Amino acid sequence: MTTTTNPTELNSGIGGTKNFYNWNWQDKHYQVVYETIGAGNPVLLLPAFSTVSSRTEMKGIANLLATNYHVTVLDWLGFGESQCPPVDYNPVLFQQLLADFVNSVFNNNSISLQLFSDELTSLPRATSPLNHPILGDFNSISPQSWGARGAKLAVMAAGHASGYALKFAQDNPDSISKLILVAPTWKGPLRVMGLPDGVRNGVKNLVRSPWLGQTLYYLNTTPSFLRLMYKRHVYVDETKLTPEFIAQKHQITSKDGGRYAPAAFVTGAIDPVANREEFLQLLDSVPMPVLIILAKNAPPKSKAEMIAMAELEQVQTVRLAGTLGISEEYYEAVTAVIQDFI
């Protein structure tokens, strides 16, 4: 697949450098946004799928890790600032996107270049290796000389992204050093509620429809409704749900085409596995160390799935206060655990 990555402005979603990855899927190109910050060994952060999914929810973790690591945060296709085309969002699409993205951005020695590029370009021109009188042109220097050659990727995935990270790790065991799953889930909200396949598929198609679908999406993304959802199962501390916070989340939902991917998530169309047994088998199959951060205050059905995962002997588990939005609400505690693990 033909892909490119182009660095753009500083001080974007997480305070780093925003980049564009042009992804080729079924003979069409789609623009996927990701952001990088810090220097050191590479860490990839994958936000959870949700109606308000965005790399910005990883800002706290990314900024703390950036003091020692080169952090990359992805906006999934259909979410955040990435393009939101009316494609058929399904597990095959997202699994291929993750594989292509990692292979393009982190392989072929691109890790070596990206670990230091932000730091180098921030140096004064007279001292920067980009214009060094002895080192000369930066483009003529081999990536290997920067000392990050062969560095494996540590991956942190939240919520539904956990299953996709696990499958990628299973298929690419030599590329991943360690895997962190934060409040991992695999079952979409309507599936958790017990709605049958036909009903869920009907809801998805209804939301995708031109007029009624947009109206339904609007009603389910009003600030008052978003606040209710956050209060119920995303945040523990209601005082953090300020008007400014909710306004930022509401803005994420306002993109053209913003309803297509969330509709697939809510109805279970992008669940990474079919059942608990499949998820546990997947978790049991990966050879690298795996850490699960279990959210103590998660909804009962979601917590039951996390507990089942934590019972596997080879999995390390840490229990922290928080619910499904633990990676954003309690980012300091989550980051401390991640740093101890990696």
N, C-alpha and C positions, 0 to 999 in steps of 0.2 A: 504494500500500500504506500502511496505517496503521502508523506507527511512533512510538515514544517513546524518549527517552533520559533516564534518571534518575540523577544523581550520588548515590553512596552513600559508604561509609566510606573514610577515608584509610588509608595504610599497609597496603594489600592486596598482591596478587601482586608488583608491581614497585616498591612504595613510593609509588604515586600515588593517583589517585582512581578507584575502580571504578565502572563504569557498566553499565546494562542497556539493550540495544537489543532492542525487541520486533519480531521479524521476521514478516511475513505471507507464508507459503508455502503455496500450494494450499489457501487458505481456512482455514488453521490458523495460530495464533500460536506462535512459539518464542522463548525468551529466550536472547539472545546476550550474552556478557559482553565488555566491553572496558575498557581502563584508560588514563588520560591522566596525563601528567606534564610539567612544564616550561612554558616560555613562549617564543614566537617563531614563525617560520614553521612550517607543519605538516609532520610526518613520520609516515607510517604504517608500522608494522612488522608483517609477516605471518609467523607461525611456520610452520615446516615441518610437514607432516602426518607423524604417526608414532603408535605406540601410546601414547606419553607426551607427545604434542603439548600445549603449554601456553604461554601468554603469558609465564610465568615464565622460560622459557629466553631471553627477550629482555631480562631485567632488567639485565644488565651494559651492553648497548648503549643501552637506553632511558635509564638513569641518566646515562651520559656525554653523550648527545645532549641531554638535558634542560637542560643548562646554557645552551644556545643555541637550542633548538627546542621547539615544542609537540609532544610525542610521543604517539601513540596506538598501542596494541598490542591486537590482536584475538585472542580465543579463538574459533576456528572452531566452527560448530555441530557437536555430537558430540564435541568435544574440550575439554580444559581444564575450566574452570568453566561453560562454556556448557551449555545443555540437551542431553541425549543421547537424542532420540526415535528409535524404531525405523523411521525413514523409509528410503526408497531413496536412499542416498547416491550421487550421480553428478555428473559435471562440470557439468551444467546447473544443478543445485542450488547448488553452490558458486560458480559464475560469477555467478548471480543474487544470491546473498547478498552477494558482494563489491560488486557494482554498487549494490544497494539500500543497503548499509551506508555506502558512500562518499557516495552522493547524499544520504542522510539526515543523516549526521553532519558532513560537510564542506561541503556546498552550502548555498545560500540564506543566505549570510552567517554560517552557524553557525561557520565557522572563526574569524571575528572575535571572537565571543563566547568560544569555548573557549580561545583563545590566552591570555587574561588572567583567566579566571574563577577559576582556582585561586589565582593570585597575589593577586587582589583580596580574596577571601574570607579570606585569611590575614592581612590587614592589621588593625591595631587598629580597633575600631568607630568611634572618633572621627575617624580619618583615612581610613577606607575610602570609596572612591567609592560603595559600596553605600548609605552613609548620610551622604554629604558634604553640608554645609550649603548649598553652592552648586550642586553637580552634582545633588543630590537623589536620587530613586529611580533605581537602576541600570537597572531594567526600562524606564524611559522614555528611556534614552539609545540612540541608533541604533547598530547594530553598526559602521557605517562609521567612526564617530568614533574607534574604537580602532586604526585604521591598518593593519589586516591585510586589508582588502578586496581581493579579487582574487588573494590569495596562492595560488600553485599548490602542489600536493601532491607531495612527494618520497616515493617508495615503496621500501621494502626488503623483499624476499621471500626466504625461505630454502627450500631443497629443492623439494618439489612445489608450493609456493605460487608459485613463479616463473612457471609457465605461466599460472596464473590472473591474476597481476599483468600479464603481457604481454598477455593478451587484453583485460583491462580498459583498458590503456594504448592498445591498438590501437583500441578502440571510443570512447575518451574522450581523444584526444590533447591537447585544450586544458585538461584538468584536471590533467595530470601534468607536473611540471617535469623530474624525473630519476628513473631507475629503477635500483635496485641489486639484483642477483641473487646471493645467497650460496650457494655450493655447489649450484647449480641441478640438479634432477633432474626427470624426467618419467615414469619407469617404476617401477611398484610392485615390491616385493621378489620376489614369486613370479613376476612377469613377467620380472624380471632373471634368475631361475633357469631360465627357458625353459619353464615349465609352460603347456600349451595353455589356450585360453579356457574350454573346458568344465570342465576340472579346477579352474581358479581360481574359476569361478563356483560350482562345487560346494562348494569350501572355504568360500567366503563364506556360502553358504546354511546350511552346517553350523554355522558359528560363530554365525549368527543364530538357530539353533534354541534352544528354551527350556532344555533340560536338558543335552544333550551339548555344545551351543555354549558355555554358561557354563563347563562343565568344561574344555573346550579353551582357552578364553580365560584361565581361571585358571592353567592349566599354563604358558601362554606369557607370563604377567605376574608370575610369582613373582620375588622379589628376586634369587635366584641366576640366573635366566634373563635378567632385565633387565641384570644386571651383565655377563653373557657377551656380550650384544648390544652394550652400550656399549663393551666392550673390543675387540670385533671390528671395528666400523665406525663408531662414533659419537665416541668420545674417543681421543686419542692417548696421553695421560698416564694410565696406570692408577692412579696414586696419588691422583688426584682422585675416584675412584669409591669414596668412603668409605661406610660403612654409613648415615650420615645422608643423604648424597646419594641413594643408591639408595632409601632409605625415602621420600624426598620424591617420587621418580619413581613408586614403587609406589603411593603414595597417589593419584596422578593417575588410575591405572587402575581404582580401586576404586569409581567412581561407578556408580549404577544406570544401566543402558543403555550403559555405557562401551565395550562390545565392538562395537557396530554400525558406527560410523565407522571405527575401526581395521581392522576386517575388510574394509571396502571399500578402504582404502588398501593393505593388505598384498596383496590379490588383484588390484590394478590397476584396480579399478572406478572410481576417481576420478583416474586418470591424465588430465592435462589435454589431452594430444594422443595421436595413434595411433602416431606414429613420429618418428624423428629429423628427417626432412625437413620434417614439419609444424612441429616446434618451431623449426627454423632459419628457415623462411619467416616464422613469427610474429615471431621475433627481428629479422629483417631488415625487417619492415614498420613497426615503431614509429618515429616521427620524433624522439622526444626522446633525449637522451644516455643510454646504457646502460652500466653498469659490472658486470662479472662478477668475483666473487671466487672464484677457483679453489682448491679445497682440495688441496694437494699430496699428502696422505696418504689421499685418498679411495679406496674400493675400485676396482679396475681398470676394471670396466665403467661405473661411475658417472663415473669420471675421464675415460674416453674420450668420454663425452657432453659433459662440460664443455670438453674440449679442442676438440671440434668446434664448439661455440658460440664459443669464444674466437678461432677462425680467421676469423670474419666481420670485415671491415675496419672497419666503423663501431662495433664494440664495443670498449670499453676493458676491459682485463683486468689484474688483479693476482693474483699467485700467493702464497698464504700457507700456512704450516704448519697442518695440521689435517685433519680428515676430515669426515664428514657433520654432526657437531655443532660445527663450527668457530665458528658464531655465538655459542654459549654458552661453549665451552671457551676460545677465544682472542678474547673479545669486545673486549679493549683494542686489539689489532692490527686487527681488523675495523672497529671504530669509527673509528680513526685514518684508515683508507682512505676510509670513508664521509664523514667530515668534510672531507677534502681534495677529494672529488668534488662534494659539494653546497654 
